[in-house]
Amino acid sequence: MPVGEFELIERWFRDCGAARADVRLGVGDDAALVRVPADRELVLALDVINAGVHFPAESPGRTVGHRALAVNLSDLAAMGADPAWALLGLTLPAVDEHWVEEFAAGFAVLARRFGVSLVGGDTTRGALAASVTVAGFVAPGQALRRTGARPGDSIWISGTPGDAAAGLALLQSRLSGDDGARAALVQKFEFPEPRVALGCALRGLASACIDVSDGLVGDLGRMCVASAVGAELDARNLPLSPSLRAVADLAQALRFALAGGDDYELLFTAPAAARAGVEALAALVPLACIGTIVATPGVRVGGLPAGCDAGHGFDHFAHHDPGHQ
């Protein structure tokens, strides 16, 4: 007998997350009740991921469940917020019990790791998609924003950008490589790592911050527009992983790093006075200084090899880039 909506929720999603004392009423009622600390600002984020747009339609449930929460936790990380609660909307063409069980498992592992309680949501029939709303906290006035970059600030990136885009290209057979490099890059695409600890540690250090979801150059451009500044990058300072270099020549690796999406690394700026504090955070995650904020609008990339361009960011409605899911 097919599993119905309410059995689906009861079986796989009632305890799909961390237990929190500030949840007064969670999954199973018309709405959730949570207790918001009086001395904190509430930070909210929502992302929708669709099969064939944000992940291959044949993706295993565990990777989709992880991604659905991870991309939202990355938004909280970019704001310097501590995660707390999540709401999940899941649209399924049909109930594949194994796939749903794996989805819930992938979601739950990440939720428990970051102390996130799933407090409600909805399931419905339709094209495969997941929508997650997350909520977190930050002390008043301490949230990181896109608007604080100033001329003279250094530009920093966490991790190794380009790996996830290369992992997707490998999954789509647009790229080939040895098993070790392939596994590492596909892992970066399928299981993005939200930089929550780094985001929280950047409070009081970073002048502006954004997570890289649609490509480094494109997302840096959005930050620059918000801050009314420009940026100069040096491609020679981009931290390219050994796995990426194993499957791509330098020009191709740089294009993945500059224009590829789905990294969910933190791209941030900091004044010279904060440099020592930022460098100390390399104990949490590798960090690289890749450029400088300038007064002239626009993003300019120097140090590129001949024939290599910086590409552009991804926009769901401006164009279709077959290299971005």
RAWOSUL-V478810 format. One line per field, one symbol per residue. ss: DSSP state (H for helix, E for strand, L for the rest). phi: phi as a letter, one per 20 degrees, with the letter a starting at -180 (. if undefined). psi: psi as a letter, one per 40 degrees, with the letter a starting at -180 (. if undefined). A space follows every 50 residues. Layout:
ss=???
phi=???
psi=???
This chain:
ss=LLLLHHHHHHHHLLLLLLLLLLEEELLLLLLLEELLLLLEEEEEEEEEEE ELLLELLLLLHHHHHHHHHHHHHHHHHHLLLEEEEEEEEEEELLLLHHHH HHHHHHHHHHHHHLLLEEEEEEEEELLLEEEEEEEEEEELLLLLLLLLLL LLLEEEEELLLLHHHHHHHHHLLLLLLLHHHHHHHHHHHHLLLLLHHHHH HLLLLEEEEEELLLLHHHHHHHHHHHHLLEEEEEHHHLLLLHHHHHHLLH HHHHHHHHHLLLLLLEEEEELHHHHHHHHHHHHLLLEEEEEEEELLLEEE EELLLLLLLLLLLLLLLLLLLLLLL
phi=.ffegffgfffdcfdeqfecfeeebdgpdfbeccdegfdceedcbbcddd fnddbggeffgffffffgefffffffgfemdefccbdcdcdcfaeegfff gfgfffffgffffdmdefdrqbcberfgacccddcbcbfgmdffceedfc gnfedccemcfnfffffffffemebcafffffffffgfffcgdfefffgf fegndfebbbeeddogffffffffffelccbcddffefeefgffffdbff fffffgfedfdmfleedbdbfgfegffffffffeagccedrcecfffodd ddmefgnddfmbfecgdeaddfede
psi=hihidddddddeedfgaihhdehdhbheadiihihhhdfiihhiihihhh hedeiideiidddddddddddddddddeefihidiiihhhhhdihhdddd dddddddddddddefhhheaaiiihaihihhhhiiaiiiheehiieeehi heiihiiiagiedddddddddefeiiiiddddddddddddgihhfddddd dehedidiiiigdehdddddddddddefaaihihdeehghidddddeiid ddddddddeiaedfihhiiiiddeddddddeeddihihheaihidhiihh hieiihehieaiihhdedihheeh.
